[in-house]
Each structure stands twice: as C-alpha cells, then as structure tokens.
Amino acid sequence: MLAMTSTLVACGDEDDGDDDGASADGASSNGDGASASASASDTNGSQGLGDGVTDCSSGAFGDVVCQAGQYCDDMVLSICENGCLSNDNCTSDQTCEKASGEDVGSCQNTAPGGPTEEEFCMKVLTCDPSGTMELCSMLYAGTNEACHQCIDAGNCGDINEGSCNADCGF
C-alpha cells in the first residue's frame, strides 16, 4: 500500500576541473578559503538574499541569483541547481526537507491548510490496519501537503491501488 519514501531533486555533476580557472584538483576558492566543491554540503558560499533567493555571483558572469527552490552549486561558474541545502534556499512558508543521509533536499510547504498528522494517520491506519503510528508519522514527515490532501480525501480502495502515488512521489 503506502511505502515510505522521500522525493529529492537530482543534483548536477560536480565541477570536473575543466579549464575554468579552478585549481589542479578541480576545486576553486569561494572567497572564504574553502573550496567550492568541498562546501557543497553547506550554502556553498552563497548568501541568502531573503525569501529563498541566494547569491551565486562570481563576478565573471555578472549578478547571478538562484531562485527559491535552487541552491548555488558552483560559485566560480555561477551555476544554480534545483533543490535546497538549507531553509535559506526556500521561501518563508517552506522548509528544506532532506532524506536521511542526503545533502540536497527539496522545499516543502509548511503553510497550514492540509490535514494534520493525526488526521492523516487516522486515514492511513484505517486503510492499512497493519501499519503503526510511528511509520505513519515518518510517512507524514517525508511527504508534502499534496500527498497529505490526496490521502485524506481519497477512499481506501483507491489509495491502496496507488491513486496518490504521483502526489506522494512514489
């Protein structure tokens, strides 16, 4: 029936060290002494400009900003990639949700409006009595509001047949 997964936006390739002014190992300085490729797990030198927009300007390519839902993958080449490294890459009504062990996540809405975790889990456990509240809580935390609303509004037969799989990212 419902399997616990989390949807992530795929990352682009790391800098391969082509003739772009990078050092021999393919890394480049992002201005704070750290290499740009080594700092991919943090904000990669990009500065939050507010409401999810981050600076990805190197100077060579003019002013480049990554929009909400993107992060600066390469400060030297001013490359924005889809996904988020922290809440700085998301709008104020979203959080950066990452699967366990992943560095890149996706922005998920936090605005109220969908079913609460209790409402969601009541429906899930009604449709699948073999589940547990702990698993349901993890499913709720790992999925977005569209998934929550689909499951809450659906009937068990359709849900168990996968009618919400697209909304839930399965």
C-alpha positions in Angstrom: 0.0 0.0 0.0 1.8 3.1 1.1 5.6 2.8 1.1 7.8 5.3 2.9 9.9 7.2 0.5 11.1 10.8 0.1 11.3 12.7 -3.2 14.5 14.5 -3.9 15.6 16.7 -6.8 18.6 15.3 -8.6 21.9 17.1 -8.3 24.0 18.2 -11.2 27.6 17.0 -11.8 30.3 18.4 -9.7 33.0 20.7 -11.2 35.2 18.4 -13.3 38.2 20.9 -13.2 38.0 21.9 -16.9 39.9 25.0 -17.9 37.7 27.4 -15.9 40.4 28.9 -13.6 40.0 26.1 -11.0 43.0 24.7 -9.3 44.5 21.4 -10.5 42.2 19.3 -8.2 39.1 20.9 -9.7 38.3 22.9 -6.6 38.2 26.7 -6.5 38.2 29.2 -3.8 34.8 30.7 -2.9 36.4 33.6 -1.1 36.5 32.2 2.4 39.4 29.8 1.8 37.2 26.8 1.4 37.0 25.1 -2.0 33.6 25.4 -3.8 33.4 21.7 -4.5 34.2 20.8 -0.9 31.5 23.1 0.5 28.5 21.6 -1.4 27.0 20.4 1.9 26.7 23.9 3.2 25.5 27.0 1.4 28.5 26.7 -0.9 29.4 30.3 -0.3 26.1 31.7 -1.4 24.5 34.3 0.7 20.8 34.4 1.4 19.1 37.5 0.0 15.7 36.7 1.5 12.6 34.6 0.7 14.6 31.8 -0.8 16.8 33.8 -3.2 20.5 33.2 -2.8 23.5 35.0 -4.4 25.6 32.9 -6.8 27.7 35.7 -8.3 31.3 35.1 -9.1 31.8 38.5 -10.8 32.8 36.9 -14.1 29.2 36.2 -15.1 27.6 39.3 -13.6 25.0 39.2 -10.9 23.5 35.7 -10.7 20.9 34.8 -8.2 19.4 31.4 -7.5 15.6 31.5 -7.2 13.7 29.9 -4.3 14.0 26.1 -4.6 17.5 26.3 -6.0 21.0 26.5 -4.5 24.3 27.7 -5.8 26.2 24.6 -6.9 29.3 26.4 -8.3 30.2 29.9 -7.2 33.0 30.1 -9.8 30.8 29.3 -12.8 27.6 30.8 -11.1 25.6 27.6 -11.6 22.3 27.2 -9.8 20.8 23.7 -9.3 17.3 22.6 -8.3 16.9 21.6 -4.7 17.9 23.1 -1.3 20.8 22.8 1.1 19.1 24.7 3.9 15.9 26.7 4.7 17.8 29.8 3.1 17.0 28.2 -0.3 13.3 28.1 0.4 10.5 30.7 0.7 9.4 31.8 4.1 6.5 29.4 4.1 8.6 26.4 3.2 11.3 24.2 4.8 14.2 22.3 3.2 13.3 18.6 3.7 16.1 16.1 3.2 16.0 12.3 3.3 18.3 10.7 5.9 21.9 11.0 4.8 21.3 13.3 1.9 22.9 16.7 1.5 20.3 18.1 -1.0 16.6 18.2 -0.3 13.5 19.9 -1.7 11.5 22.8 -0.4 8.2 21.7 1.2 5.3 23.9 2.1 4.7 24.5 5.8 1.6 26.7 5.5 -1.5 25.3 7.2 -4.3 24.0 5.2 -3.8 20.3 4.8 -4.7 17.6 7.2 -2.8 17.4 10.5 -0.6 14.5 11.1 -3.3 13.0 13.4 -5.9 13.3 10.6 -3.6 11.9 8.0 -2.5 8.9 10.2 -6.1 8.1 11.2 -6.9 7.7 7.4 -3.7 5.8 6.7 -4.2 3.4 9.6 -7.9 2.9 8.7 -6.9 2.0 5.1 -3.9 -0.2 6.3 -4.5 -1.5 9.8 -1.2 -3.4 9.7 0.7 0.0 9.9 1.9 1.7 13.0 1.6 5.2 14.2 5.5 5.5 14.2 5.6 4.5 10.5 2.7 6.8 9.6 4.4 9.8 11.4 7.6 9.1 9.3 5.4 8.9 6.1 3.7 12.2 7.0 7.1 14.0 7.7 8.6 12.6 4.5 5.8 13.7 2.1 4.3 17.0 1.0 0.9 18.7 1.5 -0.4 17.5 -1.8 0.2 13.9 -0.7 -1.5 14.6 2.7 -4.5 16.1 1.0 -4.8 13.3 -1.6 -4.7 10.6 1.1 -7.1 12.4 3.4 -9.6 13.0 0.5 -9.3 9.6 -1.1 -11.1 6.3 -0.3 -9.2 3.3 0.9 -9.6 1.2 -2.2 -8.2 3.9 -4.5 -5.4 4.8 -2.1 -4.4 1.2 -1.7 -4.4 0.9 -5.5 -1.9 3.8 -5.8 -4.1 6.7 -6.7 -2.0 9.1 -4.6 1.4 7.7 -5.7 2.2 10.7 -8.0 1.2 13.3 -5.4 3.3 11.4 -2.8 6.3 11.0 -5.1 6.2 7.2 -5.1 
